[in-house]
């Protein structure tokens, strides 16, 4: 299958601290790929290097067949990005920021329809500063999808959302996948990963400790759920059990 993303030998350090250690992965077009790991595992640094936001120490990256730094202008229309922490002008309204984002692209999605999908239709006249944390999170995901990208990066896409809003977001992403969009996401919610991801990669201290289809990784572990399997792969399952034992 045609590759949307290829990463070969990616390394990034900060002084003596190794953030990403020899990352190798491929994501096929139309795939939903999950990058997992606890805080500090190297997820954010990996994504920032992939997007060309940070310069890696070594390695090769191809984003839709192009170099994320040299071909940034060509990739602008094709790649959407949502980070967990997003900064907006406090006094700008939801409608204004959607219109401004919409105007940057040649063939954008209908932002008014996206407002309805993400439950923000009644808030379009509110300023960003008036939104709750969950509403701001939904807005950041929406804005990443306005370009109608071929590939979108979503960082903790449903953090702060209630159960219905999370399920609505999942259904919409499944629709986008059925239309051929490639989705690269991070999440700490294992039910979300199971519902959405075709394949996952688990990082620990910047290195890959497991990668493959969700069901395959569960079957290779001693457990029946992804959450327990994830803790087992990361070496946290024993610590959790021991903690529970002492609390009993």
C-alpha positions in Angstrom: 0.0 0.0 0.0 1.1 3.6 -0.6 2.7 5.2 2.4 1.5 8.4 4.0 4.3 8.5 6.5 7.8 6.9 6.6 10.2 7.4 9.5 13.6 5.9 9.4 16.1 6.0 12.2 14.8 9.1 13.9 16.8 10.3 16.9 16.5 13.4 19.1 18.3 14.3 22.3 18.3 17.2 24.6 21.8 17.3 26.1 22.3 13.9 27.8 18.6 13.1 27.7 17.5 10.9 24.8 13.9 11.8 23.8 13.6 9.6 20.7 15.9 6.7 20.0 16.0 5.2 16.5 12.3 5.5 15.7 11.3 3.5 12.6 7.7 3.3 11.4 5.4 3.4 8.4 1.8 4.6 8.1 -0.2 3.6 5.1 -2.7 5.9 3.4 -6.2 5.5 4.8 -4.9 4.0 8.1 -5.6 5.2 11.6 -2.3 4.9 13.5 -1.9 5.4 17.2 1.3 6.5 19.0 1.1 5.5 22.7 3.3 5.9 25.7 3.1 7.6 29.1 4.1 11.3 29.5 7.7 11.7 28.7 7.9 8.6 26.5 8.8 10.7 23.4 5.4 11.0 21.6 5.3 14.8 21.3 9.0 15.1 20.3 8.5 12.4 17.7 5.5 14.2 16.2 7.3 17.6 16.3 10.2 16.1 14.4 7.9 14.4 11.9 6.2 17.7 11.2 9.5 19.6 10.9 8.7 21.7 14.0 11.9 20.4 15.6 15.1 19.3 13.9 16.1 15.7 14.6 19.7 14.8 15.4 19.5 12.2 12.6 17.0 10.2 10.6 14.9 10.4 7.5 11.2 11.5 7.3 8.8 11.4 4.4 5.4 13.0 4.8 3.1 12.2 1.9 6.3 11.5 0.0 7.8 14.9 0.8 10.3 16.4 3.1 8.5 18.1 6.0 11.0 21.0 6.1 11.9 21.6 2.5 8.4 20.9 1.1 6.5 22.7 3.9 4.5 24.9 1.5 3.4 21.9 -0.6 2.3 20.1 2.5 0.4 23.0 4.0 -2.8 22.1 2.2 -2.5 18.4 2.8 -1.6 18.0 6.5 -3.8 19.0 9.4 -2.4 19.3 12.9 -4.1 19.5 16.3 -2.0 19.9 19.5 -3.3 19.3 23.0 -2.3 22.8 24.0 -3.4 25.5 21.5 -3.2 29.2 21.9 -5.8 31.5 20.4 -6.6 35.2 20.7 -8.9 35.5 23.6 -11.3 38.0 22.1 -11.7 36.2 18.7 -15.0 34.4 18.3 -15.4 30.8 17.3 -16.9 31.8 14.0 -14.1 34.3 13.3 -11.4 31.8 13.9 -13.1 29.2 11.7 -13.6 31.7 8.9 -10.0 32.8 9.2 -8.7 29.3 9.0 -11.1 28.4 6.2 -9.8 31.3 4.1 -6.2 29.9 4.1 -7.0 26.8 2.0 -8.1 26.2 -1.6 -10.5 23.4 -1.0 -11.5 23.4 2.7 -14.2 21.6 4.5 -17.5 23.3 5.5 -16.6 24.7 8.9 -20.3 25.4 9.7 -21.0 21.7 9.2 -18.0 20.8 11.4 -19.4 23.1 14.1 -22.5 21.0 14.2 -20.6 17.7 14.2 -18.5 18.8 17.2 -21.5 20.3 19.1 -20.2 23.9 18.8 -23.0 25.3 16.5 -24.6 27.3 19.3 -21.3 28.7 20.5 -20.1 30.3 17.2 -20.7 33.9 18.5 -18.8 33.2 21.8 -15.2 34.3 22.2 -12.6 31.6 22.7 -12.0 32.9 26.2 -15.6 32.0 27.1 -15.2 28.4 26.1 -14.8 25.6 28.6 -11.7 23.3 28.3 -13.7 20.6 26.6 -15.1 23.1 24.1 -11.7 24.5 23.3 -10.5 21.0 22.7 -13.3 20.3 20.3 -12.5 23.6 18.5 -8.8 22.6 18.1 -9.8 19.3 16.5 -12.3 21.0 14.2 -9.6 23.5 13.0 -7.3 20.7 12.2 -9.9 19.2 9.9 -10.9 22.5 8.2 -8.1 22.1 5.5 -9.8 18.8 4.4 -6.3 17.2 4.8 -5.0 14.0 3.4 -3.3 13.3 6.7 -4.2 14.7 10.1 -2.3 14.6 13.4 -4.5 14.6 16.5 -2.9 14.9 20.0 -5.2 13.6 22.8 -8.2 14.5 20.6 -10.9 13.8 23.2 -9.3 14.9 26.5 -11.9 16.8 28.5 -14.8 15.7 26.4 -17.9 14.0 27.9 -18.9 10.5 26.8 -21.4 11.6 24.1 -18.9 14.1 22.6 -16.2 11.5 22.6 -18.4 9.0 20.7 -19.5 11.7 18.2 -15.9 12.5 17.5 -15.1 8.8 17.0 -18.0 8.4 14.5 -16.8 11.4 12.5 -13.2 10.2 12.4 -14.5 6.8 11.2 -16.4 8.6 8.5 -13.2 10.5 7.5 -11.2 7.2 7.4 -13.9 5.7 5.1 -13.3 8.6 2.8 -9.6 7.9 2.6 -8.1 10.3 5.2 -5.0 9.1 7.1 -5.2 9.7 10.9 -2.2 9.7 13.2 -3.3 10.1 16.8 -2.0 9.9 20.4 -4.3 9.0 23.3 -4.2 7.8 26.9 -7.7 6.3 26.5 -7.4 2.7 25.5 -11.1 2.3 24.7 -10.6 5.1 22.1 -7.5 3.4 20.7 -9.3 0.1 20.4 -12.3 1.8 18.7 -10.3 3.8 16.2 -6.8 2.5 15.5 -5.8 -0.1 12.9 -2.2 -0.3 14.3 -0.4 1.2 17.3 3.2 1.8 18.3 4.1 1.9 22.1 7.0 4.0 23.1 9.0 3.9 26.4 11.9 6.2 27.0 12.0 7.2 23.4 12.2 3.6 22.1 9.6 1.3 20.4 8.7 -1.5 22.7 5.8 -2.9 20.7 4.1 -2.2 17.3 1.4 -3.9 15.4 -2.4 -4.4 15.0 -4.3 -3.8 18.2 -5.7 -7.4 18.4 -2.3 -8.9 17.7 -0.6 -7.0 20.5 -3.3 -8.0 22.9 -3.0 -11.6 21.9 0.8 -11.5 22.5 0.3 -10.3 26.0 -1.1 -12.4 29.0 -4.2 -10.2 29.1 -7.5 -9.8 27.3 -7.8 -6.0 27.2 -5.7 -3.4 25.6 -5.4 -1.4 28.8 -3.9 -4.4 30.7 -1.7 -5.3 27.7 -0.4 -1.7 27.5 0.5 -1.7 31.1 2.3 -5.1 30.7 4.3 -3.9 27.6 5.4 -0.7 29.4 6.3 -2.6 32.6 3.7 -0.9 34.7 1.3 -3.8 35.3 3.4 -5.2 38.2 3.6 -1.8 39.8 -0.2 -1.3 39.6 -0.9 -4.8 41.1 1.6 -4.2 43.9 0.1 -0.8 44.7 -3.4 -2.4 44.8 -2.1 -5.2 47.1 -0.7 -2.7 49.6 -4.0 -0.7 49.6 -6.1 -3.8 50.2 
